[in-house]
Amino acid sequence: VQLQASGGGLVQAGGSLRLSCAASEPILSSYHMGWFRQAPGKEREFVTAISWREGSTYYSEAVKGRFKISRDAAENTVSLQMNSLKPEDTAVYYCAAGDGRVWTRIVDYNDWGQGTLVTVSS
């Protein structure tokens, strides 16, 4: 499946952004959708994921309580609402789809979007 992420931009600390990820075809019910991010000079890291069937979610400690992932099965989209943004949230954000057993690992995702840049100024 092809994934297209959008919604990145420049925001001041404390502000909000909403990212979206559109899939080119229906997501399999066995899949989960995730968001990862990669800051300059750092490795790609897990942010959050949602199961496509039940809608259960999981968040990294770094974003828990500030970010919220949601899905729209009818539109084949997943969204990431980011609130109370911090400069350390600055990164390229990637959406991904996969059926791996562990949601937080890059290797458990089969398909990746191109990434969208989020810049949080202090």
LUMKEVEX-80491 format. One record per atom (N, C-alpha, C): residue number from 1; residue in one letter; atom name; x, y, z. Coordinates in nm, 3 decimals. Each point is the difference from the previous one (the first is absolute). Example, Ala and Ser with C-alpha at 12.3 -4.5 7.8 and 13.67 -1.06 7.14 Angstrom:
2
+------+------+------+---------+---------+---------+
| resi | resn | name |       x |       y |       z |
+------+------+------+---------+---------+---------+
|    1 |    A |    N |   1.319 |  -0.569 |   0.780 |
|    1 |    A |   CA |  -0.089 |   0.119 |   0.000 |
|    1 |    A |    C |   0.090 |   0.120 |   0.000 |
|    2 |    S |    N |  -0.035 |   0.105 |  -0.072 |
|    2 |    S |   CA |   0.082 |   0.119 |   0.006 |
|    2 |    S |    C |  -0.077 |   0.109 |   0.073 |
+------+------+------+---------+---------+---------+
END
This chain:
122
+------+------+------+---------+---------+---------+
| resi | resn | name |       x |       y |       z |
+------+------+------+---------+---------+---------+
|    1 |    V |    N |   0.085 |  -0.118 |   0.000 |
|    1 |    V |   CA |  -0.085 |   0.118 |   0.000 |
|    1 |    V |    C |   0.089 |   0.124 |   0.000 |
|    2 |    Q |    N |  -0.043 |   0.100 |  -0.077 |
|    2 |    Q |   CA |   0.073 |   0.127 |  -0.001 |
|    2 |    Q |    C |  -0.060 |   0.095 |   0.102 |
|    3 |    L |    N |   0.087 |   0.069 |   0.072 |
|    3 |    L |   CA |  -0.043 |   0.091 |   0.105 |
|    3 |    L |    C |   0.047 |   0.141 |  -0.031 |
|    4 |    Q |    N |  -0.087 |   0.096 |   0.023 |
|    4 |    Q |   CA |   0.032 |   0.140 |  -0.027 |
|    4 |    Q |    C |  -0.026 |   0.080 |   0.126 |
|    5 |    A |    N |   0.109 |   0.050 |   0.059 |
|    5 |    A |   CA |  -0.012 |   0.081 |   0.121 |
|    5 |    A |    C |  -0.005 |   0.147 |  -0.035 |
|    6 |    S |    N |  -0.074 |   0.075 |   0.080 |
|    6 |    S |   CA |  -0.012 |   0.144 |  -0.022 |
|    6 |    S |    C |  -0.030 |   0.070 |   0.132 |
|    7 |    G |    N |   0.010 |   0.132 |  -0.002 |
|    7 |    G |   CA |  -0.038 |   0.079 |   0.117 |
|    7 |    G |    C |   0.114 |   0.060 |   0.079 |
|    8 |    G |    N |   0.123 |  -0.031 |  -0.037 |
|    8 |    G |   CA |   0.112 |   0.056 |   0.072 |
|    8 |    G |    C |   0.012 |   0.150 |  -0.022 |
|    9 |    G |    N |   0.086 |   0.063 |   0.080 |
|    9 |    G |   CA |   0.021 |   0.142 |  -0.015 |
|    9 |    G |    C |   0.077 |   0.057 |   0.116 |
|   10 |    L |    N |   0.001 |   0.131 |   0.008 |
|   10 |    L |   CA |   0.070 |   0.073 |   0.106 |
|   10 |    L |    C |  -0.101 |   0.049 |   0.103 |
|   11 |    V |    N |   0.028 |  -0.025 |   0.126 |
|   11 |    V |   CA |  -0.089 |   0.041 |   0.107 |
|   11 |    V |    C |   0.083 |   0.042 |   0.120 |
|   12 |    Q |    N |  -0.054 |   0.091 |   0.078 |
|   12 |    Q |   CA |   0.069 |   0.041 |   0.122 |
|   12 |    Q |    C |  -0.021 |  -0.101 |   0.111 |
|   13 |    A |    N |   0.093 |  -0.003 |   0.092 |
|   13 |    A |   CA |  -0.013 |  -0.088 |   0.116 |
|   13 |    A |    C |  -0.132 |   0.027 |   0.071 |
|   14 |    G |    N |  -0.066 |  -0.109 |   0.038 |
|   14 |    G |   CA |  -0.131 |   0.011 |   0.063 |
|   14 |    G |    C |  -0.115 |  -0.009 |  -0.098 |
|   15 |    G |    N |   0.032 |   0.008 |  -0.128 |
|   15 |    G |   CA |  -0.104 |  -0.005 |  -0.103 |
|   15 |    G |    C |  -0.040 |  -0.142 |  -0.037 |
|   16 |    S |    N |  -0.084 |  -0.008 |  -0.102 |
|   16 |    S |   CA |  -0.054 |  -0.129 |  -0.044 |
|   16 |    S |    C |   0.013 |  -0.016 |  -0.150 |
|   17 |    L |    N |   0.007 |  -0.125 |  -0.042 |
|   17 |    L |   CA |  -0.003 |  -0.037 |  -0.142 |
|   17 |    L |    C |  -0.075 |  -0.131 |  -0.012 |
|   18 |    R |    N |  -0.058 |  -0.021 |  -0.116 |
|   18 |    R |   CA |  -0.067 |  -0.126 |  -0.027 |
|   18 |    R |    C |   0.057 |  -0.060 |  -0.127 |
|   19 |    L |    N |   0.056 |  -0.117 |   0.012 |
|   19 |    L |   CA |   0.053 |  -0.073 |  -0.114 |
|   19 |    L |    C |  -0.103 |  -0.101 |  -0.049 |
|   20 |    S |    N |   0.003 |  -0.023 |  -0.129 |
|   20 |    S |   CA |  -0.087 |  -0.101 |  -0.059 |
|   20 |    S |    C |   0.080 |  -0.094 |  -0.088 |
|   21 |    C |    N |  -0.048 |  -0.121 |  -0.011 |
|   21 |    C |   CA |   0.065 |  -0.100 |  -0.084 |
|   21 |    C |    C |  -0.109 |  -0.073 |  -0.076 |
|   22 |    A |    N |   0.005 |   0.009 |  -0.132 |
|   22 |    A |   CA |  -0.101 |  -0.062 |  -0.084 |
|   22 |    A |    C |   0.058 |  -0.124 |  -0.067 |
|   23 |    A |    N |  -0.075 |  -0.109 |   0.006 |
|   23 |    A |   CA |   0.041 |  -0.124 |  -0.064 |
|   23 |    A |    C |  -0.064 |  -0.013 |  -0.137 |
|   24 |    S |    N |   0.073 |  -0.060 |  -0.091 |
|   24 |    S |   CA |  -0.047 |  -0.013 |  -0.138 |
|   24 |    S |    C |  -0.104 |  -0.109 |  -0.019 |
|   25 |    E |    N |  -0.016 |  -0.085 |   0.100 |
|   25 |    E |   CA |  -0.096 |  -0.109 |  -0.006 |
|   25 |    E |    C |  -0.044 |  -0.034 |   0.141 |
|   26 |    P |    N |  -0.107 |  -0.075 |   0.014 |
|   26 |    P |   CA |  -0.048 |  -0.034 |   0.135 |
|   26 |    P |    C |   0.107 |  -0.072 |   0.082 |
|   27 |    I |    N |   0.010 |   0.040 |   0.123 |
|   27 |    I |   CA |   0.095 |  -0.060 |   0.093 |
|   27 |    I |    C |  -0.058 |  -0.133 |   0.051 |
|   28 |    L |    N |   0.081 |  -0.102 |   0.001 |
|   28 |    L |   CA |  -0.046 |  -0.130 |   0.050 |
|   28 |    L |    C |  -0.031 |   0.009 |   0.148 |
|   29 |    S |    N |  -0.102 |  -0.072 |   0.042 |
|   29 |    S |   CA |  -0.042 |   0.007 |   0.139 |
|   29 |    S |    C |   0.107 |  -0.054 |   0.095 |
|   30 |    S |    N |   0.091 |  -0.081 |  -0.051 |
|   30 |    S |   CA |   0.106 |  -0.055 |   0.083 |
|   30 |    S |    C |   0.116 |   0.097 |   0.020 |
|   31 |    Y |    N |  -0.006 |   0.111 |  -0.071 |
|   31 |    Y |   CA |   0.110 |   0.096 |   0.004 |
|   31 |    Y |    C |  -0.013 |   0.098 |   0.116 |
|   32 |    H |    N |   0.110 |   0.064 |   0.030 |
|   32 |    H |   CA |  -0.001 |   0.117 |   0.085 |
|   32 |    H |    C |   0.072 |   0.112 |  -0.075 |
|   33 |    M |    N |  -0.035 |   0.120 |   0.034 |
|   33 |    M |   CA |   0.060 |   0.118 |  -0.062 |
|   33 |    M |    C |   0.080 |   0.074 |   0.105 |
|   34 |    G |    N |   0.117 |   0.045 |  -0.039 |
|   34 |    G |   CA |   0.085 |   0.066 |   0.097 |
|   34 |    G |    C |   0.058 |   0.130 |  -0.053 |
|   35 |    W |    N |   0.044 |   0.082 |   0.093 |
|   35 |    W |   CA |   0.076 |   0.121 |  -0.030 |
|   35 |    W |    C |   0.137 |  -0.013 |   0.066 |
|   36 |    F |    N |   0.101 |   0.030 |  -0.079 |
|   36 |    F |   CA |   0.136 |   0.007 |   0.049 |
|   36 |    F |    C |   0.053 |   0.139 |  -0.030 |
|   37 |    R |    N |   0.111 |   0.036 |   0.061 |
|   37 |    R |   CA |   0.062 |   0.128 |  -0.032 |
|   37 |    R |    C |   0.151 |  -0.013 |   0.003 |
|   38 |    Q |    N |   0.063 |   0.088 |  -0.076 |
|   38 |    Q |   CA |   0.146 |   0.000 |  -0.006 |
|   38 |    Q |    C |   0.048 |   0.144 |   0.005 |
|   39 |    A |    N |   0.068 |   0.033 |   0.108 |
|   39 |    A |   CA |   0.058 |   0.132 |   0.017 |
|   39 |    A |    C |   0.137 |   0.003 |  -0.067 |
|   40 |    P |    N |   0.048 |   0.118 |  -0.036 |
|   40 |    P |   CA |   0.131 |   0.010 |  -0.065 |
|   40 |    P |    C |   0.110 |  -0.065 |   0.084 |
|   41 |    G |    N |   0.075 |  -0.088 |  -0.063 |
|   41 |    G |   CA |   0.111 |  -0.064 |   0.068 |
|   41 |    G |    C |  -0.038 |  -0.111 |   0.095 |
|   42 |    K |    N |  -0.128 |  -0.036 |   0.002 |
|   42 |    K |   CA |  -0.045 |  -0.104 |   0.092 |
|   42 |    K |    C |  -0.066 |  -0.114 |  -0.076 |
|   43 |    E |    N |  -0.017 |  -0.111 |   0.069 |
|   43 |    E |   CA |  -0.066 |  -0.115 |  -0.060 |
|   43 |    E |    C |  -0.151 |   0.020 |   0.000 |
|   44 |    R |    N |  -0.063 |  -0.070 |  -0.090 |
|   44 |    R |   CA |  -0.146 |   0.004 |  -0.006 |
|   44 |    R |    C |  -0.056 |  -0.067 |   0.125 |
|   45 |    E |    N |  -0.102 |   0.063 |   0.059 |
|   45 |    E |   CA |  -0.055 |  -0.052 |   0.124 |
|   45 |    E |    C |  -0.152 |  -0.011 |  -0.008 |
|   46 |    F |    N |  -0.052 |  -0.093 |   0.077 |
|   46 |    F |   CA |  -0.143 |  -0.023 |   0.006 |
|   46 |    F |    C |  -0.069 |   0.113 |   0.074 |
|   47 |    V |    N |  -0.117 |   0.039 |  -0.052 |
|   47 |    V |   CA |  -0.081 |   0.104 |   0.065 |
|   47 |    V |    C |  -0.130 |  -0.059 |   0.053 |
|   48 |    T |    N |  -0.079 |  -0.061 |  -0.088 |
|   48 |    T |   CA |  -0.128 |  -0.054 |   0.039 |
|   48 |    T |    C |  -0.051 |  -0.096 |  -0.107 |
|   49 |    A |    N |  -0.095 |  -0.085 |   0.037 |
|   49 |    A |   CA |  -0.060 |  -0.093 |  -0.095 |
|   49 |    A |    C |  -0.142 |  -0.031 |   0.041 |
|   50 |    I |    N |  -0.077 |  -0.047 |  -0.098 |
|   50 |    I |   CA |  -0.140 |  -0.034 |   0.023 |
|   50 |    I |    C |  -0.032 |  -0.127 |  -0.076 |
|   51 |    S |    N |  -0.076 |  -0.089 |   0.063 |
|   51 |    S |   CA |  -0.041 |  -0.121 |  -0.070 |
|   51 |    S |    C |  -0.117 |   0.032 |  -0.090 |
|   52 |    W |    N |   0.001 |  -0.052 |  -0.120 |
|   52 |    W |   CA |  -0.104 |   0.037 |  -0.095 |
|   52 |    W |    C |  -0.134 |  -0.064 |   0.036 |
|   53 |    R |    N |   0.005 |  -0.119 |   0.058 |
|   53 |    R |   CA |  -0.125 |  -0.070 |   0.030 |
|   53 |    R |    C |  -0.068 |   0.058 |   0.123 |
|   54 |    E |    N |   0.072 |   0.006 |   0.113 |
|   54 |    E |   CA |  -0.064 |   0.042 |   0.125 |
|   54 |    E |    C |   0.016 |   0.148 |   0.032 |
|   55 |    G |    N |   0.101 |   0.062 |  -0.060 |
|   55 |    G |   CA |   0.025 |   0.139 |   0.031 |
|   55 |    G |    C |   0.078 |   0.020 |   0.129 |
|   56 |    S |    N |   0.057 |  -0.106 |   0.053 |
|   56 |    S |   CA |   0.081 |   0.016 |   0.121 |
|   56 |    S |    C |   0.128 |   0.074 |  -0.036 |
|   57 |    T |    N |   0.051 |   0.074 |   0.096 |
|   57 |    T |   CA |   0.112 |   0.090 |  -0.027 |
|   57 |    T |    C |   0.116 |  -0.022 |   0.097 |
|   58 |    Y |    N |   0.115 |   0.047 |  -0.041 |
|   58 |    Y |   CA |   0.119 |  -0.007 |   0.084 |
|   58 |    Y |    C |   0.085 |   0.122 |  -0.030 |
|   59 |    Y |    N |   0.057 |   0.061 |   0.104 |
|   59 |    Y |   CA |   0.078 |   0.122 |  -0.016 |
|   59 |    Y |    C |   0.137 |  -0.014 |   0.065 |
|   60 |    S |    N |   0.097 |   0.069 |  -0.056 |
|   60 |    S |   CA |   0.128 |   0.009 |   0.067 |
|   60 |    S |    C |  -0.014 |   0.091 |   0.120 |
|   61 |    E |    N |   0.086 |  -0.016 |   0.096 |
|   61 |    E |   CA |  -0.005 |   0.084 |   0.119 |
|   61 |    E |    C |   0.023 |   0.147 |  -0.035 |
|   62 |    A |    N |   0.075 |   0.024 |  -0.105 |
|   62 |    A |   CA |   0.033 |   0.138 |  -0.036 |
|   62 |    A |    C |  -0.121 |   0.081 |  -0.045 |
|   63 |    V |    N |  -0.104 |  -0.070 |  -0.050 |
|   63 |    V |   CA |  -0.114 |   0.073 |  -0.055 |
|   63 |    V |    C |  -0.131 |  -0.031 |   0.071 |
|   64 |    K |    N |   0.002 |  -0.093 |   0.092 |
|   64 |    K |   CA |  -0.122 |  -0.041 |   0.071 |
|   64 |    K |    C |  -0.062 |   0.121 |   0.070 |
|   65 |    G |    N |  -0.130 |   0.015 |  -0.021 |
|   65 |    G |   CA |  -0.072 |   0.111 |   0.060 |
|   65 |    G |    C |  -0.002 |   0.125 |  -0.085 |
|   66 |    R |    N |   0.083 |   0.006 |  -0.103 |
|   66 |    R |   CA |   0.004 |   0.118 |  -0.087 |
|   66 |    R |    C |  -0.046 |  -0.033 |  -0.142 |
|   67 |    F |    N |   0.029 |  -0.119 |  -0.046 |
|   67 |    F |   CA |  -0.035 |  -0.042 |  -0.136 |
|   67 |    F |    C |  -0.116 |  -0.099 |   0.006 |
|   68 |    K |    N |  -0.079 |   0.000 |  -0.107 |
|   68 |    K |   CA |  -0.110 |  -0.096 |  -0.010 |
|   68 |    K |    C |  -0.009 |  -0.053 |  -0.142 |
|   69 |    I |    N |   0.001 |  -0.131 |  -0.014 |
|   69 |    I |   CA |  -0.013 |  -0.064 |  -0.130 |
|   69 |    I |    C |  -0.144 |  -0.046 |  -0.018 |
|   70 |    S |    N |  -0.048 |   0.011 |  -0.122 |
|   70 |    S |   CA |  -0.135 |  -0.047 |  -0.030 |
|   70 |    S |    C |  -0.003 |  -0.052 |  -0.142 |
|   71 |    R |    N |  -0.106 |  -0.076 |  -0.030 |
|   71 |    R |   CA |  -0.011 |  -0.056 |  -0.135 |
|   71 |    R |    C |  -0.140 |   0.020 |  -0.053 |
|   72 |    D |    N |  -0.009 |   0.004 |  -0.131 |
|   72 |    D |   CA |  -0.129 |   0.007 |  -0.069 |
|   72 |    D |    C |   0.000 |  -0.113 |  -0.102 |
|   73 |    A |    N |  -0.064 |  -0.109 |   0.037 |
|   73 |    A |   CA |   0.003 |  -0.118 |  -0.087 |
|   73 |    A |    C |  -0.069 |   0.026 |  -0.133 |
|   74 |    A |    N |  -0.103 |   0.081 |   0.000 |
|   74 |    A |   CA |  -0.072 |   0.028 |  -0.123 |
|   74 |    A |    C |   0.085 |   0.078 |  -0.099 |
|   75 |    E |    N |   0.087 |   0.085 |   0.052 |
|   75 |    E |   CA |   0.085 |   0.082 |  -0.086 |
|   75 |    E |    C |   0.141 |  -0.056 |  -0.014 |
|   76 |    N |    N |   0.028 |  -0.111 |   0.070 |
|   76 |    N |   CA |   0.135 |  -0.058 |  -0.003 |
|   76 |    N |    C |   0.106 |   0.101 |   0.040 |
|   77 |    T |    N |  -0.027 |   0.074 |   0.106 |
|   77 |    T |   CA |   0.094 |   0.099 |   0.046 |
|   77 |    T |    C |   0.028 |  -0.017 |   0.150 |
|   78 |    V |    N |   0.116 |   0.043 |   0.039 |
|   78 |    V |   CA |   0.036 |   0.005 |   0.140 |
|   78 |    V |    C |   0.052 |   0.140 |   0.028 |
|   79 |    S |    N |  -0.035 |   0.054 |   0.114 |
|   79 |    S |   CA |   0.037 |   0.136 |   0.034 |
|   79 |    S |    C |   0.077 |   0.002 |   0.132 |
|   80 |    L |    N |   0.078 |   0.105 |   0.014 |
|   80 |    L |   CA |   0.076 |   0.019 |   0.122 |
|   80 |    L |    C |  -0.020 |   0.145 |   0.044 |
|   81 |    Q |    N |  -0.074 |   0.016 |   0.107 |
|   81 |    Q |   CA |  -0.021 |   0.133 |   0.058 |
|   81 |    Q |    C |   0.111 |   0.024 |   0.102 |
|   82 |    M |    N |   0.076 |   0.105 |  -0.023 |
|   82 |    M |   CA |   0.115 |   0.030 |   0.086 |
|   82 |    M |    C |  -0.025 |   0.131 |   0.072 |
|   83 |    N |    N |  -0.009 |  -0.005 |   0.130 |
|   83 |    N |   CA |  -0.023 |   0.118 |   0.082 |
|   83 |    N |    C |   0.119 |   0.027 |   0.091 |
|   84 |    S |    N |   0.004 |   0.118 |   0.054 |
|   84 |    S |   CA |   0.108 |   0.039 |   0.093 |
|   84 |    S |    C |   0.136 |  -0.036 |  -0.057 |
|   85 |    L |    N |   0.022 |   0.037 |  -0.123 |
|   85 |    L |   CA |   0.123 |  -0.036 |  -0.068 |
|   85 |    L |    C |   0.121 |   0.065 |   0.064 |
|   86 |    K |    N |   0.110 |  -0.074 |  -0.004 |
|   86 |    K |   CA |   0.126 |   0.045 |   0.058 |
|   86 |    K |    C |   0.107 |   0.004 |  -0.108 |
|   87 |    P |    N |   0.104 |   0.080 |   0.017 |
|   87 |    P |   CA |   0.108 |   0.001 |  -0.100 |
|   87 |    P |    C |   0.058 |  -0.139 |  -0.026 |
|   88 |    E |    N |   0.002 |  -0.084 |   0.100 |
|   88 |    E |   CA |   0.054 |  -0.135 |  -0.018 |
|   88 |    E |    C |  -0.091 |  -0.091 |  -0.083 |
|   89 |    D |    N |  -0.119 |   0.047 |  -0.033 |
|   89 |    D |   CA |  -0.087 |  -0.074 |  -0.090 |
|   89 |    D |    C |   0.036 |   0.024 |  -0.146 |
|   90 |    T |    N |   0.092 |   0.093 |  -0.025 |
|   90 |    T |   CA |   0.041 |   0.029 |  -0.136 |
|   90 |    T |    C |   0.061 |  -0.123 |  -0.065 |
|   91 |    A |    N |  -0.056 |  -0.039 |  -0.115 |
|   91 |    A |   CA |   0.045 |  -0.122 |  -0.068 |
|   91 |    A |    C |  -0.079 |  -0.016 |  -0.129 |
|   92 |    V |    N |   0.046 |  -0.092 |  -0.081 |
|   92 |    V |   CA |  -0.081 |  -0.047 |  -0.112 |
|   92 |    V |    C |  -0.086 |  -0.114 |   0.053 |
|   93 |    Y |    N |  -0.129 |   0.010 |  -0.022 |
|   93 |    Y |   CA |  -0.094 |  -0.099 |   0.049 |
|   93 |    Y |    C |  -0.043 |  -0.091 |  -0.114 |
|   94 |    Y |    N |   0.007 |  -0.130 |   0.027 |
|   94 |    Y |   CA |  -0.034 |  -0.101 |  -0.099 |
|   94 |    Y |    C |  -0.118 |  -0.083 |   0.048 |
|   95 |    C |    N |  -0.092 |  -0.028 |  -0.091 |
|   95 |    C |   CA |  -0.104 |  -0.097 |   0.032 |
|   95 |    C |    C |   0.038 |  -0.133 |  -0.063 |
|   96 |    A |    N |  -0.048 |  -0.106 |   0.062 |
|   96 |    A |   CA |   0.036 |  -0.134 |  -0.045 |
|   96 |    A |    C |  -0.114 |  -0.096 |   0.027 |
|   97 |    A |    N |  -0.003 |  -0.107 |  -0.077 |
|   97 |    A |   CA |  -0.101 |  -0.103 |   0.015 |
|   97 |    A |    C |   0.068 |  -0.136 |   0.008 |
|   98 |    G |    N |  -0.048 |  -0.084 |   0.089 |
|   98 |    G |   CA |   0.064 |  -0.130 |   0.012 |
|   98 |    G |    C |  -0.082 |  -0.100 |   0.078 |
|   99 |    D |    N |   0.045 |  -0.125 |  -0.002 |
|   99 |    D |   CA |  -0.069 |  -0.107 |   0.071 |
|   99 |    D |    C |   0.093 |  -0.072 |   0.095 |
|  100 |    G |    N |   0.110 |   0.064 |   0.033 |
|  100 |    G |   CA |   0.093 |  -0.060 |   0.093 |
|  100 |    G |    C |  -0.058 |  -0.011 |   0.140 |
|  101 |    R |    N |   0.064 |  -0.083 |   0.078 |
|  101 |    R |   CA |  -0.052 |  -0.029 |   0.134 |
|  101 |    R |    C |   0.026 |   0.115 |   0.097 |
|  102 |    V |    N |   0.110 |   0.069 |  -0.021 |
|  102 |    V |   CA |   0.040 |   0.107 |   0.092 |
|  102 |    V |    C |  -0.020 |   0.133 |  -0.069 |
|  103 |    W |    N |  -0.080 |   0.085 |   0.057 |
|  103 |    W |   CA |  -0.038 |   0.125 |  -0.067 |
|  103 |    W |    C |   0.110 |   0.103 |  -0.001 |
|  104 |    T |    N |   0.095 |  -0.009 |   0.091 |
|  104 |    T |   CA |   0.097 |   0.107 |   0.016 |
|  104 |    T |    C |   0.126 |  -0.019 |  -0.084 |
|  105 |    R |    N |   0.011 |  -0.109 |  -0.069 |
|  105 |    R |   CA |   0.122 |  -0.029 |  -0.077 |
|  105 |    R |    C |  -0.018 |   0.035 |  -0.147 |
|  106 |    I |    N |   0.101 |   0.061 |  -0.057 |
|  106 |    I |   CA |  -0.003 |   0.036 |  -0.142 |
|  106 |    I |    C |  -0.019 |  -0.124 |  -0.086 |
|  107 |    V |    N |   0.061 |  -0.109 |   0.037 |
|  107 |    V |   CA |  -0.003 |  -0.121 |  -0.082 |
|  107 |    V |    C |  -0.140 |  -0.062 |  -0.007 |
|  108 |    D |    N |  -0.089 |   0.041 |   0.089 |
|  108 |    D |   CA |  -0.135 |  -0.056 |   0.001 |
|  108 |    D |    C |  -0.096 |   0.074 |  -0.092 |
|  109 |    Y |    N |   0.052 |   0.093 |  -0.076 |
|  109 |    Y |   CA |  -0.081 |   0.076 |  -0.094 |
|  109 |    Y |    C |   0.044 |  -0.029 |  -0.142 |
|  110 |    N |    N |  -0.099 |  -0.021 |  -0.087 |
|  110 |    N |   CA |   0.028 |  -0.040 |  -0.137 |
|  110 |    N |    C |   0.006 |   0.118 |  -0.097 |
|  111 |    D |    N |  -0.081 |   0.100 |   0.026 |
|  111 |    D |   CA |  -0.012 |   0.110 |  -0.095 |
|  111 |    D |    C |   0.019 |   0.133 |   0.073 |
|  112 |    W |    N |   0.064 |   0.094 |  -0.068 |
|  112 |    W |   CA |   0.033 |   0.128 |   0.060 |
|  112 |    W |    C |  -0.039 |   0.115 |  -0.092 |
|  113 |    G |    N |  -0.044 |   0.108 |   0.061 |
|  113 |    G |   CA |  -0.024 |   0.122 |  -0.074 |
|  113 |    G |    C |   0.130 |   0.077 |  -0.017 |
|  114 |    Q |    N |  -0.005 |   0.113 |  -0.069 |
|  114 |    Q |   CA |   0.120 |   0.075 |  -0.034 |
|  114 |    Q |    C |   0.046 |   0.092 |   0.112 |
|  115 |    G |    N |  -0.082 |   0.024 |   0.099 |
|  115 |    G |   CA |   0.041 |   0.087 |   0.109 |
|  115 |    G |    C |  -0.048 |   0.143 |  -0.019 |
|  116 |    T |    N |  -0.028 |   0.065 |   0.111 |
|  116 |    T |   CA |  -0.039 |   0.141 |  -0.002 |
|  116 |    T |    C |   0.073 |   0.069 |   0.115 |
|  117 |    L |    N |   0.055 |   0.117 |  -0.029 |
|  117 |    L |   CA |   0.087 |   0.069 |   0.097 |
|  117 |    L |    C |  -0.082 |   0.084 |   0.097 |
|  118 |    V |    N |   0.028 |  -0.019 |   0.127 |
|  118 |    V |   CA |  -0.058 |   0.081 |   0.106 |
|  118 |    V |    C |   0.113 |   0.076 |   0.069 |
|  119 |    T |    N |  -0.012 |   0.131 |   0.005 |
|  119 |    T |   CA |   0.101 |   0.084 |   0.063 |
|  119 |    T |    C |  -0.068 |   0.081 |   0.110 |
|  120 |    V |    N |   0.051 |  -0.015 |   0.122 |
|  120 |    V |   CA |  -0.055 |   0.071 |   0.114 |
|  120 |    V |    C |   0.103 |   0.101 |   0.048 |
|  121 |    S |    N |  -0.035 |   0.126 |  -0.007 |
|  121 |    S |   CA |   0.093 |   0.105 |   0.041 |
|  121 |    S |    C |  -0.021 |   0.035 |   0.147 |
|  122 |    S |    N |   0.108 |   0.040 |   0.065 |
|  122 |    S |   CA |  -0.007 |   0.033 |   0.143 |
|  122 |    S |    C |  -0.033 |   0.146 |   0.021 |
+------+------+------+---------+---------+---------+
END
